[in-house]
Amino acid sequence: MAKTASASIERSMEKLIPDELKELWRSVEKNELVAEKFTQEQERLVGEYRKIWTDALTLEGFKDLPASLFHELGLYTQCADAATIQLRCSRAVKSLAQEWREKVDPTDRKSVERFYNESQVEIYDLIWWHTLSDDLSPLGYVTALQFALREGCRNCLDFGSGIGAGSLLFVQHGFKVGLADISSPLLAFGQWRFQLRQLHADFYDLKTSRLPDSGYDMVTAMDVFEHLADPAETVEKLSYTLKPGGFLFGRFHGEPDEDRPLHIVQDFEPCFRRLRELGFVQVWRDDWLWGHQIFRK
């Protein structure tokens, strides 16, 4: 289990935080609550999510999440200079974009998949993202965890698992977890992180492994579909690995961004259409914080 119990996980049978905030804002619109009080409550609730995320990822002996993450990556890369690691992480967005433009033909599926299987820079990019320094959207994983606990899920596959942060969160709250990715560098780092903590997970290299049929109560796919050469085909694969009544938790979003040329998909209607054809029904949407959606099989 996670190192420290959290108030928002303890009340996991209640409303998800994005829903709480949306409802609270209605009180502001009705002049029942001043905007300043709303802002304070939003900061408090998001702070609870931040604490759950931090507790799950911070190594023993560290109190600061970024320092812990930079130290961890330094151990893995055998670089003892934390400042160097931090600098590489902070520059990774631009470095990754440059590497993509130099190496990838975005219309060529093999070119796209080869990039993800070879790039080492993405590890630094994801570490920086997970520090929450620039973007709080990784906390969507905590929303997914709260929802999974509320619905009685027991196991979760993180599809496009990256460096394994989401699964580290879930496994420390009692879930059996699986991690699936096409990137050998990302999977190798994810496996190392689980071994470092002496935690168990199943790993699937999507280049060589088939996902188990009806294997999972929940699949998370966080900021994945905008990177895929064929998102609708992926929906089909995820349908097979979900148990009947299982949940797909994801964010289907992408727009032109010079810093993120890796986001090659902006139209997600083919995904939604395939989900409908396979019998999925949307059961929840975050209209307040980060725009995640949940579909039930």
Helices and strands as residue ranges (DSSP letters): H 7-10, H 17-29, H 35-57, H 65-77, H 82-90, H 92-103, H 109-118, H 121-130, G 137-139, H 140-150, E 155-159, H 165-171, E 176-181, H 184-197, E 202-205, E 216-221, G 225-227, H 231-241, E 242-250, H 269-277, E 281-285, E 293-296
